[in-house]
Amino acid sequence: MNYWPAEVGNLAECAEPLFRMIRELTDQGSQVARENYGAGGWVFHQNTDLWRVAAPWTGRAGGRS
């Protein structure tokens, strides 16, 4: 879903699921940033979905790196 026009379109409540997902991912995302990149802060990747997996996936079979 494209969330960028939600707030300017006076539909801020429609963006809440995105903000909730980001809050829920920050703990796992900081572990991924530390372990995979040696960085502070947090990260999650394009494969993030309903199950809130922040780690990167590699290969066609979807194996974790």
C-alpha positions in Angstrom: 0.0 0.0 0.0 1.1 3.5 -0.7 0.9 5.5 2.6 2.4 8.8 1.6 -0.9 10.6 0.8 -2.7 9.4 4.0 -1.9 12.4 6.2 -2.1 15.1 3.6 -5.5 13.6 2.5 -6.8 13.9 6.1 -6.8 10.2 6.5 -4.1 9.9 9.2 -5.8 6.9 10.8 -5.1 4.9 7.7 -1.4 5.2 8.2 -1.6 3.9 11.8 -1.0 0.2 10.8 2.3 1.2 9.1 3.4 3.2 12.2 2.5 0.3 14.5 4.5 -2.1 12.3 7.5 0.1 12.5 7.2 0.3 16.3 6.9 -3.5 16.5 10.0 -4.0 14.3 12.4 -1.7 16.1 13.6 -4.3 18.6 14.3 -7.0 16.1 15.5 -4.3 13.6 18.2 -3.1 16.0 19.5 -6.6 16.5 19.6 -7.1 12.7 21.5 -3.8 12.3 24.0 -4.7 14.9 24.6 -8.3 13.7 24.5 -7.8 9.9 26.0 -4.3 9.6 27.7 -3.5 12.8 25.6 -0.4 13.1 23.5 1.3 15.7 19.9 2.2 15.1 17.6 -0.2 13.3 16.8 -1.7 9.9 14.3 -3.8 8.2 14.2 -5.0 4.6 11.9 -5.3 1.6 10.8 -8.8 2.7 9.2 -7.5 5.9 5.6 -8.7 6.1 2.8 -9.7 8.4 5.2 -11.8 10.5 7.5 -8.8 11.2 10.7 -10.4 10.1 13.4 -7.7 9.9 16.3 -9.9 8.7 17.4 -9.9 5.0 16.6 -12.9 2.9 18.8 -14.2 0.1 18.5 -16.5 -2.9 15.5 -17.8 -4.7 14.6 -20.3 -2.0 14.3 -17.5 0.6 17.1 -18.7 2.9 18.2 -16.3 5.6 21.6 -14.8 5.3 
